[in-house]
Amino acid sequence: MDSTTCICEIDLIKPLTDKIILLLLQPSGTRFQYIAGQYIEIITADGQHMPFSIANAPLGSKQLELHIRHTTENTYSNYLLNEIKRTGKIKIRGPFGHCIYHPNTPKTTLLMAGGTGFAPIKAIIEQVLAEGDNTPKHLYWGAKNMSDLYLDELPRQWQKTVPHFRYTPVLPETGLIYEIIAQDYPSLTNHQVYAAGPPDMIFSALENFQKLGLEKKFMYSDAII
């Protein structure tokens, strides 16, 4: 899928926690084409390219949902938000990324998110649910504290209402996220993994999962080439 550059209006800026902001963008012109799991780059006035995962599946809405980590010390997000407040619009380019939803597989799917890595994983799950895929799915979402599980109620609701879907939140006192997965799934020979979050987490997970029989080609993450 070729990349496109377009201007987006800002439909909504909403704090989800004191560190996470929900941003809804409305691309101008024709519908922005992408696949669940991909990301865009925001191009700022001074030429910076800031990558953000798209947090909603392409299911009819023209809006793009982003989850932005923001603190007063974060010059990266401060610059972006100041530009948004000043102009009410931003330029984006995309889509990019190969951590995309792969339908029609008999494999058990594990989804591993660290922090705002939940964004592309959320989009993939939305696509899975829309297509009625009823193969087993298990989401693991790791964060430093409960506040960083900023949409925790959403996967909890999925677990209540969607057959074959499980959700496990992972905090530091619980253990490392890939170790928790390994305890639950000591063999990964018939599994696929979607992973998003800090690169160190992804690489450590891949190393450990391969020891449990996971083929590298079935570990989908933009951190892995």
Secondary structure as UniProt FT lines:
FT   STRAND          4..15
FT   STRAND          20..27
FT   TURN            36..37
FT   STRAND          39..43
FT   TURN            45..46
FT   STRAND          49..53
FT   STRAND          64..69
FT   TURN            72..73
FT   HELIX           75..87
FT   STRAND          89..96
FT   STRAND          108..114
FT   HELIX           115..117
FT   HELIX           118..130
FT   TURN            131..132
FT   STRAND          137..142
FT   HELIX           146..148
FT   TURN            150..152
FT   HELIX           153..161
FT   TURN            163..164
FT   STRAND          165..170
FT   TURN            172..174
FT   HELIX           177..184
FT   TURN            189..190
FT   STRAND          191..196
FT   HELIX           199..211
FT   TURN            212..213
FT   HELIX           216..218
FT   STRAND          219..220
FT   TURN            222..223
//
